Protein backbone atom coordinates (compact mmCIF):
# COMPACT_ATOMS: atom_id res chain seq x y z
CA UNK A 1 0.00 0.00 0.00
CA UNK A 2 1.43 3.34 -1.04
CA UNK A 3 0.35 6.60 0.58
CA UNK A 4 -1.47 9.17 -1.54
CA UNK A 5 1.14 11.87 -0.99
CA UNK A 6 4.61 12.65 -2.31
CA UNK A 7 7.90 13.07 -0.46
CA UNK A 8 11.38 13.93 -1.70
CA UNK A 9 13.68 11.04 -2.46
CA UNK A 10 16.56 11.14 0.04
CA UNK A 11 19.92 12.41 -1.17
CA UNK A 12 21.71 9.61 0.77
CA UNK A 13 22.96 7.98 -2.43
CA UNK A 14 24.88 5.19 -0.71
CA UNK A 15 21.71 3.77 0.82
CA UNK A 16 19.07 4.62 -1.80
CA UNK A 17 18.73 2.68 -5.06
CA UNK A 18 16.18 2.47 -7.86
CA UNK A 19 14.75 -0.77 -9.17
CA UNK A 20 12.74 -0.62 -12.38
CA UNK A 21 10.12 -3.36 -12.71
CA UNK A 22 7.95 -3.08 -15.78
CA UNK A 23 6.77 0.52 -16.14
CA UNK A 24 7.18 1.36 -12.44
CA UNK A 25 10.37 2.41 -10.64
CA UNK A 26 10.63 1.41 -6.99
CA UNK A 27 12.87 3.15 -4.47
CA UNK A 28 14.80 0.78 -2.20
CA UNK A 29 16.73 1.44 1.00
CA UNK A 30 19.83 -0.62 1.86
CA UNK A 31 19.60 -1.35 5.58
CA UNK A 32 22.36 -3.99 5.93
CA UNK A 33 25.07 -5.90 4.09
CA UNK A 34 25.80 -9.57 4.64
CA UNK A 35 29.17 -11.11 3.78
CA UNK A 36 29.10 -14.50 2.04
CA UNK A 37 32.45 -16.18 2.83
CA UNK A 38 32.00 -19.01 0.31
CA UNK A 39 31.51 -16.51 -2.54
CA UNK A 40 33.83 -13.89 -1.04
CA UNK A 41 31.58 -10.86 -1.52
CA UNK A 42 28.81 -9.11 0.37
CA UNK A 43 25.13 -8.88 -0.53
CA UNK A 44 22.99 -5.82 0.16
CA UNK A 45 19.78 -6.30 2.17
CA UNK A 46 17.20 -3.92 0.72
CA UNK A 47 13.63 -2.97 1.44
CA UNK A 48 11.24 -1.07 -0.82
CA UNK A 49 10.35 2.29 0.76
CA UNK A 50 8.36 3.84 -2.07
CA UNK A 51 7.43 4.15 -5.70
CA UNK A 52 8.88 6.91 -7.91
CA UNK A 53 6.44 9.49 -9.24
CA UNK A 54 6.85 9.59 -13.04
CA UNK A 55 5.33 13.10 -13.28
CA UNK A 56 7.61 14.68 -10.65
CA UNK A 57 11.29 13.63 -10.81
CA UNK A 58 12.92 13.46 -7.40
CA UNK A 59 9.61 12.65 -5.67
CA UNK A 60 8.10 9.34 -4.61
CA UNK A 61 4.98 7.87 -3.07
CA UNK A 62 6.08 6.37 0.28
CA UNK A 63 4.86 3.15 1.88
CA UNK A 64 4.81 2.09 5.58
CA UNK A 65 8.46 0.93 5.36
CA UNK A 66 9.48 4.54 4.65
CA UNK A 67 8.27 5.51 8.13
CA UNK A 68 10.51 2.84 9.73
CA UNK A 69 13.71 4.24 8.21
CA UNK A 70 12.78 7.95 8.11
CA UNK A 71 10.63 8.58 11.22
CA UNK A 72 11.34 12.33 11.29
CA UNK A 73 9.62 12.94 7.93
CA UNK A 74 5.92 13.76 8.36
CA UNK A 75 3.63 11.91 5.98
CA UNK A 76 -0.02 12.82 5.66
CA UNK A 77 -2.33 12.06 2.81
CA UNK A 78 -4.82 14.83 1.99
CA UNK A 79 -7.63 12.75 3.50
CA UNK A 80 -5.73 12.30 6.80
CA UNK A 81 -4.93 16.03 6.93
CA UNK A 82 -8.63 16.85 6.56
CA UNK A 83 -9.55 14.28 9.22
CA UNK A 84 -7.00 15.79 11.64
CA UNK A 85 -8.48 19.24 11.05
CA UNK A 86 -11.99 17.99 11.77
CA UNK A 87 -10.95 16.10 14.89
CA UNK A 88 -9.14 19.11 16.36
CA UNK A 89 -11.86 21.53 17.58
CA UNK A 90 -9.39 24.39 18.14
CA UNK A 91 -8.46 24.33 14.46
CA UNK A 92 -12.04 24.32 13.22
CA UNK A 93 -13.24 27.71 12.03
CA UNK A 94 -16.90 28.40 11.40
CA UNK A 95 -18.01 31.24 9.19
CA UNK A 96 -20.46 33.61 10.81
CA UNK A 97 -23.76 34.02 9.07
CA UNK A 98 -25.23 37.53 9.15
CA UNK A 99 -28.68 37.74 10.69
CA UNK A 100 -31.51 38.98 8.43
Contact map, one row per residue, 1 for C-alpha under 8 A:
1110000000000000000000000000000000000000000000000000000000000011000000000000000000000000000000000000
1111000000000000000000000000000000000000000000000110000000001111000000000000000000000000000000000000
1111110000000000000000000000000000000000000000000000000000001110000000000000100000000000000000000000
0111110000000000000000000000000000000000000000000000000000001000000000000000110000000000000000000000
0011111000000000000000000000000000000000000000000000000000001100000000000011110000000000000000000000
0011111100000000000000000000000000000000000000000000100000111100000000000000000000000000000000000000
0000111110000000000000000000000000000000000000000000000000111100000000000010000000000000000000000000
0000011111000000000000000000000000000000000000000000000001110000000000000000000000000000000000000000
0000001111100000000000000000000000000000000000000000000001110000000000000000000000000000000000000000
0000000111111001000000000000000000000000000000000000000000000000000000000000000000000000000000000000
0000000011111001000000000000000000000000000000000000000000000000000000000000000000000000000000000000
0000000001111111000000000000000000000000000000000000000000000000000000000000000000000000000000000000
0000000001111111100000000000000000000000000000000000000000000000000000000000000000000000000000000000
0000000000011111100000000000000000000000000000000000000000000000000000000000000000000000000000000000
0000000000011111100000000000111000000000000000000000000000000000000000000000000000000000000000000000
0000000001111111110000000011110000000000000000000000000000000000000000000000000000000000000000000000
0000000000001111111000000011110000000000000000000000000000000000000000000000000000000000000000000000
0000000000000001111100001111000000000000000000000000000000000000000000000000000000000000000000000000
0000000000000000111110001111000000000000000000000000000000000000000000000000000000000000000000000000
0000000000000000011111111100000000000000000000000000000000000000000000000000000000000000000000000000
0000000000000000001111111100000000000000000000000000000000000000000000000000000000000000000000000000
0000000000000000000111111000000000000000000000000000000000000000000000000000000000000000000000000000
0000000000000000000111111000000000000000000000000000000000000000000000000000000000000000000000000000
0000000000000000000111111100000000000000000000000011000000000000000000000000000000000000000000000000
0000000000000000011111111110000000000000000000000011000000000000000000000000000000000000000000000000
0000000000000000011110011111000000000000000000011111000000000000000000000000000000000000000000000000
0000000000000001111000001111100000000000000000011111000000010000000000000000000000000000000000000000
0000000000000001111000000111110000000000000001111100000000000000000000000000000000000000000000000000
0000000000000011100000000011111000000000000001111000000000000000000000000000000000000000000000000000
0000000000000011100000000001111110000000000111100000000000000000000000000000000000000000000000000000
0000000000000010000000000000111110000000000111100000000000000000000000000000000000000000000000000000
0000000000000000000000000000011111000000000111000000000000000000000000000000000000000000000000000000
0000000000000000000000000000011111100000011110000000000000000000000000000000000000000000000000000000
0000000000000000000000000000000111110000011110000000000000000000000000000000000000000000000000000000
0000000000000000000000000000000011111001111000000000000000000000000000000000000000000000000000000000
0000000000000000000000000000000001111111111000000000000000000000000000000000000000000000000000000000
0000000000000000000000000000000000111111100000000000000000000000000000000000000000000000000000000000
0000000000000000000000000000000000011111000000000000000000000000000000000000000000000000000000000000
0000000000000000000000000000000000011111100000000000000000000000000000000000000000000000000000000000
0000000000000000000000000000000000111111110000000000000000000000000000000000000000000000000000000000
0000000000000000000000000000000000111011111000000000000000000000000000000000000000000000000000000000
0000000000000000000000000000000011110001111100000000000000000000000000000000000000000000000000000000
0000000000000000000000000000000011110000111110000000000000000000000000000000000000000000000000000000
0000000000000000000000000000011111000000011111000000000000000000000000000000000000000000000000000000
0000000000000000000000000000011111000000001111100000000000000000000000000000000000000000000000000000
0000000000000000000000000001111100000000000111110000000000000000000000000000000000000000000000000000
0000000000000000000000000001111000000000000011111000000000000000100000000000000000000000000000000000
0000000000000000000000000111100000000000000001111100000000000000100000000000000000000000000000000000
0000000000000000000000000111100000000000000000111110000000000111110000000000000000000000000000000000
0100000000000000000000000111000000000000000000011111000000011110110000000000000000000000000000000000
0100000000000000000000011110000000000000000000001111100000011100000000000000000000000000000000000000
0000000000000000000000011110000000000000000000000111110011111000000000000000000000000000000000000000
0000010000000000000000000000000000000000000000000011111111111000000000000000000000000000000000000000
0000000000000000000000000000000000000000000000000001111110000000000000000000000000000000000000000000
0000000000000000000000000000000000000000000000000000111110000000000000000000000000000000000000000000
0000000000000000000000000000000000000000000000000000111111100000000000000000000000000000000000000000
0000000000000000000000000000000000000000000000000001111111100000000000000000000000000000000000000000
0000000110000000000000000000000000000000000000000001100111110000000000000000000000000000000000000000
0000011110000000000000000000000000000000000000000001100111111000000000000000000000000000000000000000
0000011110000000000000000010000000000000000000000111100001111100000000000000000000000000000000000000
0111111000000000000000000000000000000000000000000111100000111110000000000000000000000000000000000000
0110111000000000000000000000000000000000000000001110000000011111110000000000000000000000000000000000
1110000000000000000000000000000000000000000000001100000000001111111000000000000000000000000000000000
1100000000000000000000000000000000000000000000001000000000000111111100000000000000000000000000000000
0000000000000000000000000000000000000000000000111100000000000111111110000000000000000000000000000000
0000000000000000000000000000000000000000000000001100000000000111111111100000000000000000000000000000
0000000000000000000000000000000000000000000000000000000000000011111111101000000000000000000000000000
0000000000000000000000000000000000000000000000000000000000000001111111100000000000000000000000000000
0000000000000000000000000000000000000000000000000000000000000000111111100000000000000000000000000000
0000000000000000000000000000000000000000000000000000000000000000011111111000000000000000000000000000
0000000000000000000000000000000000000000000000000000000000000000011111111100000000000000000000000000
0000000000000000000000000000000000000000000000000000000000000000000001111100000000000000000000000000
0000000000000000000000000000000000000000000000000000000000000000001001111110000000000000000000000000
0000000000000000000000000000000000000000000000000000000000000000000000111111000000000000000000000000
0000101000000000000000000000000000000000000000000000000000000000000000001111100000000000000000000000
0000100000000000000000000000000000000000000000000000000000000000000000000111111110000000000000000000
0011100000000000000000000000000000000000000000000000000000000000000000000011111110000000000000000000
0001100000000000000000000000000000000000000000000000000000000000000000000001111111000000000000000000
0000000000000000000000000000000000000000000000000000000000000000000000000001111111100000000000000000
0000000000000000000000000000000000000000000000000000000000000000000000000001111111110000000000000000
0000000000000000000000000000000000000000000000000000000000000000000000000001111111111000000000000000
0000000000000000000000000000000000000000000000000000000000000000000000000000011111111100000000000000
0000000000000000000000000000000000000000000000000000000000000000000000000000001111111110000000000000
0000000000000000000000000000000000000000000000000000000000000000000000000000000111111111000000000000
0000000000000000000000000000000000000000000000000000000000000000000000000000000011111111101100000000
0000000000000000000000000000000000000000000000000000000000000000000000000000000001111111101100000000
0000000000000000000000000000000000000000000000000000000000000000000000000000000000111111100000000000
0000000000000000000000000000000000000000000000000000000000000000000000000000000000011111111100000000
0000000000000000000000000000000000000000000000000000000000000000000000000000000000001111111100000000
0000000000000000000000000000000000000000000000000000000000000000000000000000000000000001111110000000
0000000000000000000000000000000000000000000000000000000000000000000000000000000000001101111110000000
0000000000000000000000000000000000000000000000000000000000000000000000000000000000001101111111000000
0000000000000000000000000000000000000000000000000000000000000000000000000000000000000000011111100000
0000000000000000000000000000000000000000000000000000000000000000000000000000000000000000000111110000
0000000000000000000000000000000000000000000000000000000000000000000000000000000000000000000011111000
0000000000000000000000000000000000000000000000000000000000000000000000000000000000000000000001111100
0000000000000000000000000000000000000000000000000000000000000000000000000000000000000000000000111110
0000000000000000000000000000000000000000000000000000000000000000000000000000000000000000000000011111
0000000000000000000000000000000000000000000000000000000000000000000000000000000000000000000000001111
0000000000000000000000000000000000000000000000000000000000000000000000000000000000000000000000000111
